């Protein structure tokens, strides 16, 4: 069961109270140390985790992902 902070985040998200949820920095750093990300494919100027990132305006789905190790923020 989802409880506490996770429930509050999810309920707010699904009730239209925001759609930008950032991954906790510690979690990103742990995963980046293992995988060596080269681009954040679904980010904003406020929540990107990698220096190279694509915003909604740049539409990461239309970018060429070949040769990249891609990070995408999971839903929080």
Secondary structure, DSSP 4 states (H G I P E B T S, - for coil): ---HHHHHHHHHHHTTS-S--PPPHHHHHHHHHHH---EESS--TTT-SSSSB--TTT-GGGS--TT--EE-PPP-
